[in-house]
Amino acid sequence: MKNNVQLTILILVSSLLLGCDTYNKEELKQLIQNGYDKARANTKVKGDFCYYLGSVKFPYTDEPVLADDIQWVIWNKGKLSRSLPLFAEIGLLTRQPVEDKEGLYHYDLTELGQEYLHSFFKKSTSGRTIYNNAFCYGPIKVIKVTDVNEKTYEHGLRGYNEIQVSVDIDYEVVDVPEWAIKNQKKLDALYPQINLRLPEKVYPHSIIFIKGKDGHLYQDSLSYELIPPSGKLLTDKE
Protein backbone atom coordinates (compact mmCIF):
# COMPACT_ATOMS: atom_id res chain seq x y z
CA MET A 1 0.00 0.00 0.00
CA LYS A 2 1.63 3.22 -1.17
CA ASN A 3 1.20 6.55 0.50
CA ASN A 4 2.38 10.17 0.34
CA VAL A 5 3.61 10.39 3.92
CA GLN A 6 7.22 10.72 5.02
CA LEU A 7 7.16 7.58 7.11
CA THR A 8 9.42 4.57 6.77
CA ILE A 9 8.91 1.34 8.66
CA LEU A 10 11.66 -1.22 8.17
CA ILE A 11 10.69 -4.84 8.62
CA LEU A 12 13.37 -7.49 8.83
CA VAL A 13 11.99 -10.94 8.10
CA SER A 14 14.53 -13.23 9.65
CA SER A 15 13.02 -16.71 9.54
CA LEU A 16 10.50 -16.91 6.73
CA LEU A 17 12.31 -19.36 4.52
CA LEU A 18 11.29 -22.97 5.11
CA GLY A 19 13.19 -24.14 2.08
CA CYS A 20 14.87 -22.67 -0.94
CA ASP A 21 11.64 -21.45 -2.58
CA THR A 22 9.02 -21.93 0.13
CA TYR A 23 7.71 -19.21 2.44
CA ASN A 24 5.86 -19.61 5.70
CA LYS A 25 2.58 -17.82 4.99
CA GLU A 26 1.53 -17.71 8.63
CA GLU A 27 4.75 -15.97 9.64
CA LEU A 28 4.40 -13.57 6.71
CA LYS A 29 0.84 -12.80 7.77
CA GLN A 30 1.91 -11.97 11.32
CA LEU A 31 4.86 -9.86 10.23
CA ILE A 32 2.70 -7.84 7.84
CA GLN A 33 0.11 -7.32 10.57
CA ASN A 34 2.86 -6.24 12.95
CA GLY A 35 4.05 -3.74 10.33
CA TYR A 36 0.65 -2.07 10.04
CA ASP A 37 0.20 -2.06 13.82
CA LYS A 38 3.64 -0.55 14.37
CA ALA A 39 3.04 2.18 11.76
CA ARG A 40 -0.24 3.20 13.45
CA ALA A 41 1.41 3.20 16.86
CA ASN A 42 4.26 5.40 15.63
CA THR A 43 2.02 7.96 13.95
CA LYS A 44 -0.88 7.78 16.46
CA VAL A 45 -3.18 7.51 13.45
CA LYS A 46 -6.72 6.17 13.91
CA GLY A 47 -6.72 3.84 10.91
CA ASP A 48 -5.05 2.83 7.65
CA PHE A 49 -7.25 4.91 5.31
CA CYS A 50 -7.00 8.69 5.56
CA TYR A 51 -9.09 11.32 3.80
CA TYR A 52 -6.76 14.24 3.14
CA LEU A 53 -8.33 17.67 3.65
CA GLY A 54 -5.50 19.83 2.36
CA SER A 55 -3.06 22.13 4.07
CA VAL A 56 -5.11 23.74 6.82
CA LYS A 57 -4.75 24.80 10.45
CA PHE A 58 -7.86 24.84 12.62
CA PRO A 59 -9.69 27.04 13.34
CA TYR A 60 -9.79 28.10 9.68
CA THR A 61 -11.72 30.71 7.70
CA ASP A 62 -12.25 30.37 3.96
CA GLU A 63 -9.80 32.32 1.84
CA PRO A 64 -10.85 33.30 -1.69
CA VAL A 65 -8.41 32.70 -4.55
CA LEU A 66 -6.35 35.85 -5.14
CA ALA A 67 -4.80 37.10 -8.36
CA ASP A 68 -1.26 36.76 -6.99
CA ASP A 69 -1.69 33.26 -5.50
CA ILE A 70 0.91 30.74 -6.64
CA GLN A 71 -0.38 27.54 -8.25
CA TRP A 72 0.11 25.42 -5.12
CA VAL A 73 -2.03 27.81 -3.06
CA ILE A 74 -4.75 27.75 -5.71
CA TRP A 75 -4.75 23.95 -5.72
CA ASN A 76 -4.86 23.82 -1.92
CA LYS A 77 -7.75 26.27 -1.69
CA GLY A 78 -9.57 24.16 -4.25
CA LYS A 79 -9.11 21.04 -2.12
CA LEU A 80 -10.36 22.80 1.00
CA SER A 81 -13.39 24.23 -0.81
CA ARG A 82 -14.61 20.64 -1.32
CA SER A 83 -13.27 18.69 1.65
CA LEU A 84 -14.24 21.07 4.47
CA PRO A 85 -17.95 21.41 3.54
CA LEU A 86 -18.22 17.62 3.27
CA PHE A 87 -16.78 16.91 6.72
CA ALA A 88 -18.84 19.72 8.22
CA GLU A 89 -21.93 18.02 6.83
CA ILE A 90 -20.73 14.66 8.19
CA GLY A 91 -20.19 16.18 11.65
CA LEU A 92 -16.41 16.22 12.04
CA LEU A 93 -16.22 20.01 11.57
CA THR A 94 -18.35 23.00 12.48
CA ARG A 95 -19.24 25.48 9.72
CA GLN A 96 -20.42 29.01 10.36
CA PRO A 97 -20.92 31.78 7.74
CA VAL A 98 -18.56 34.71 7.97
CA GLU A 99 -20.41 37.94 8.71
CA ASP A 100 -20.60 40.35 5.78
CA LYS A 101 -18.65 37.95 3.52
CA GLU A 102 -21.07 35.98 1.42
CA GLY A 103 -19.92 32.47 0.49
CA LEU A 104 -17.15 32.33 3.09
CA TYR A 105 -17.27 30.10 6.16
CA HIS A 106 -15.42 29.56 9.42
CA TYR A 107 -14.46 25.97 10.32
CA ASP A 108 -13.35 24.24 13.49
CA LEU A 109 -13.10 20.70 14.80
CA THR A 110 -15.95 19.01 16.61
CA GLU A 111 -15.27 16.52 19.39
CA LEU A 112 -15.83 13.70 16.87
CA GLY A 113 -13.45 15.36 14.42
CA GLN A 114 -10.72 15.62 17.05
CA GLU A 115 -11.02 11.88 17.65
CA TYR A 116 -10.34 10.96 14.01
CA LEU A 117 -8.01 13.81 12.99
CA HIS A 118 -4.45 13.08 11.95
CA SER A 119 -2.13 16.09 11.61
CA PHE A 120 1.36 16.12 10.15
CA PHE A 121 3.57 19.08 9.37
CA LYS A 122 6.47 19.89 7.10
CA LYS A 123 8.54 22.87 6.07
CA SER A 124 8.43 24.18 2.51
CA THR A 125 11.59 25.21 0.66
CA SER A 126 10.76 28.80 1.58
CA GLY A 127 10.63 27.92 5.28
CA ARG A 128 6.84 28.07 5.51
CA THR A 129 5.16 25.49 7.74
CA ILE A 130 2.62 23.40 5.87
CA TYR A 131 -0.08 22.06 8.19
CA ASN A 132 -1.53 18.89 6.68
CA ASN A 133 -4.67 17.30 8.09
CA ALA A 134 -6.71 14.19 7.35
CA PHE A 135 -9.51 12.16 8.90
CA CYS A 136 -8.55 8.51 9.25
CA TYR A 137 -10.48 5.30 9.86
CA GLY A 138 -10.25 1.54 9.47
CA PRO A 139 -7.29 -0.36 10.93
CA ILE A 140 -6.32 -3.25 8.67
CA LYS A 141 -6.67 -6.81 9.94
CA VAL A 142 -4.78 -9.30 7.79
CA ILE A 143 -6.89 -12.42 7.23
CA LYS A 144 -4.43 -14.55 5.30
CA VAL A 145 -1.59 -14.64 2.81
CA THR A 146 -2.97 -16.06 -0.42
CA ASP A 147 0.12 -16.20 -2.62
CA VAL A 148 3.85 -15.45 -2.71
CA ASN A 149 5.86 -14.90 -5.89
CA GLU A 150 9.49 -14.01 -6.59
CA LYS A 151 10.73 -12.09 -9.62
CA THR A 152 14.12 -10.62 -10.49
CA TYR A 153 14.29 -7.11 -11.99
CA GLU A 154 17.35 -5.82 -13.82
CA HIS A 155 16.51 -2.31 -12.58
CA GLY A 156 14.73 -2.70 -9.24
CA LEU A 157 13.47 -0.32 -6.58
CA ARG A 158 16.84 -0.17 -4.85
CA GLY A 159 19.40 -1.62 -7.23
CA TYR A 160 20.28 -3.87 -10.12
CA ASN A 161 19.19 -7.51 -10.45
CA GLU A 162 16.88 -7.06 -7.52
CA ILE A 163 14.68 -9.90 -6.32
CA GLN A 164 11.20 -8.69 -5.43
CA VAL A 165 8.80 -10.90 -3.50
CA SER A 166 5.14 -10.11 -4.09
CA VAL A 167 2.92 -11.15 -1.19
CA ASP A 168 -0.82 -11.26 -1.88
CA ILE A 169 -3.06 -10.89 1.15
CA ASP A 170 -6.73 -10.76 2.05
CA TYR A 171 -7.66 -8.23 4.72
CA GLU A 172 -10.61 -6.72 6.56
CA VAL A 173 -10.97 -3.33 8.21
CA VAL A 174 -12.16 -3.07 11.79
CA ASP A 175 -13.75 -0.32 13.86
CA VAL A 176 -15.23 1.46 10.83
CA PRO A 177 -17.05 4.51 12.31
CA GLU A 178 -20.72 5.15 11.72
CA TRP A 179 -20.01 8.58 10.20
CA ALA A 180 -18.10 6.89 7.38
CA ILE A 181 -20.66 4.17 6.71
CA LYS A 182 -23.59 6.60 6.63
CA ASN A 183 -21.79 8.88 4.18
CA GLN A 184 -20.24 6.26 1.90
CA LYS A 185 -21.68 7.68 -1.33
CA LYS A 186 -20.40 11.21 -0.65
CA LEU A 187 -16.98 10.02 0.52
CA ASP A 188 -16.55 7.79 -2.53
CA ALA A 189 -17.55 10.68 -4.82
CA LEU A 190 -14.98 13.11 -3.42
CA TYR A 191 -12.30 10.44 -2.83
CA PRO A 192 -12.78 8.08 -5.79
CA GLN A 193 -9.32 6.47 -5.72
CA ILE A 194 -10.30 4.05 -2.95
CA ASN A 195 -13.89 3.24 -2.13
CA LEU A 196 -14.86 3.20 1.53
CA ARG A 197 -13.74 -0.02 3.19
CA LEU A 198 -16.76 -1.61 4.83
CA PRO A 199 -16.73 -3.88 7.89
CA GLU A 200 -17.03 -7.65 7.50
CA LYS A 201 -15.87 -7.52 3.87
CA VAL A 202 -12.65 -9.07 2.58
CA TYR A 203 -10.35 -7.07 0.30
CA PRO A 204 -7.30 -8.25 -1.69
CA HIS A 205 -3.98 -6.42 -1.65
CA SER A 206 -0.38 -7.02 -2.75
CA ILE A 207 2.73 -6.02 -0.80
CA ILE A 208 6.23 -5.96 -2.31
CA PHE A 209 9.20 -7.14 -0.28
CA ILE A 210 12.81 -6.91 -1.43
CA LYS A 211 14.96 -9.99 -0.92
CA GLY A 212 18.41 -8.99 0.26
CA LYS A 213 21.66 -10.72 -0.53
CA ASP A 214 21.49 -12.12 2.99
CA GLY A 215 18.28 -13.96 2.07
CA HIS A 216 16.13 -11.80 4.33
CA LEU A 217 13.09 -9.87 3.14
CA TYR A 218 12.75 -6.12 3.60
CA GLN A 219 9.74 -3.81 3.30
CA ASP A 220 9.70 -0.07 3.95
CA SER A 221 6.25 1.27 3.06
CA LEU A 222 3.69 -0.24 5.40
CA SER A 223 1.75 2.81 6.43
CA TYR A 224 -1.61 4.45 6.00
CA GLU A 225 -3.11 5.32 2.61
CA LEU A 226 -3.42 9.08 2.17
CA ILE A 227 -6.29 9.82 -0.24
CA PRO A 228 -6.54 13.33 -1.79
CA PRO A 229 -9.91 14.94 -2.60
CA SER A 230 -9.84 14.55 -6.39
CA GLY A 231 -13.50 13.94 -7.15
CA LYS A 232 -16.85 15.69 -6.90
CA LEU A 233 -18.53 17.18 -3.84
CA LEU A 234 -22.07 15.82 -3.69
CA THR A 235 -24.87 17.83 -2.15
CA ASP A 236 -27.76 16.36 -0.17
CA LYS A 237 -29.98 16.71 -3.25
CA GLU A 238 -27.67 14.43 -5.19
C-alpha positions, 0 to 999 in steps of 0.5 A, a space after each residue: 500500500 503506497 502513501 504520500 507520507 514521510 514515514 518509513 517502517 523497516 521490517 526485517 523478516 529473519 526466519 520466513 524461509 522454510 526451504 529454498 523457494 518456500 515461504 511460511 505464509 503464517 509468519 508472513 501474515 503476522 509480520 505484515 500485521 505487525 508492520 501495520 500495527 507498528 506504523 499506526 502506533 508510531 504515527 498515532 493515526 486512527 486507521 489505515 485509510 486517511 481522507 486528506 483535507 488539504 493544508 489547513 490549520 484549525 480554526 480556519 476561515 475560507 480564503 478566496 483565490 487571489 490574483 497573486 496566489 501561486 499555483 500550489 495555493 490555488 490547488 490547496 484552496 480548491 481542495 479545501 473548498 470541497 473537503 471542508 464542507 463535506 466533513 462539516 456536513 458529516 459532523 467532524 467540523 463545524 461550519 459558520 458563515 462569515 459575517 458580511 462575507 457571502 460564500 465564506 465560512 469559518 471551520 473548526 473541529 468538533 469533538 468527533 473530528 478531534 477523535 479521528 483527525 491526523 495532523 502532520 507538518 512539514 517545512 516548505 523550501 521557503 521555510 513556511 510550515 505546511 499544516 496537513 490534516 486528514 480524517 482517518 479510519 479503518 485499521 487493517 486486519 490481515 486475514 491470510 496470505 494467499 500467494 507469494 511470488 518471486 521475480 528478479 528485476 534488472 533495474 529494481 526499486 533499490 538496485 540492479 538484479 533485484 529480487 522482489 517478493 510479491 505477497 498477496 493478502 486478504 484483509 478486513 478493516 475493523 472499527 469502521 465509524 458510523 459517520 463513514 458508513 452513513 456517508 459512503 456515497 459522498 466520501 466515494 464521490 470526493 475520494 474516488 481512488 479508494 472506495 470506503 472499506 466496509 466492515 465484515 468484507 474481505 479485500 485483496 492487496 499485494 505487498 512488495 518485499 525486497 529480498 536482500 543478498 542475505 536472504 532476508 526480506 525487507 519492506 519499507 512502506 507499510 503505512 496508512 493510505 493518504 487519499 486526496 480529494 480529487 472527485 466531486 462534492 455531492 450535495 444532499 440533493 444528489 
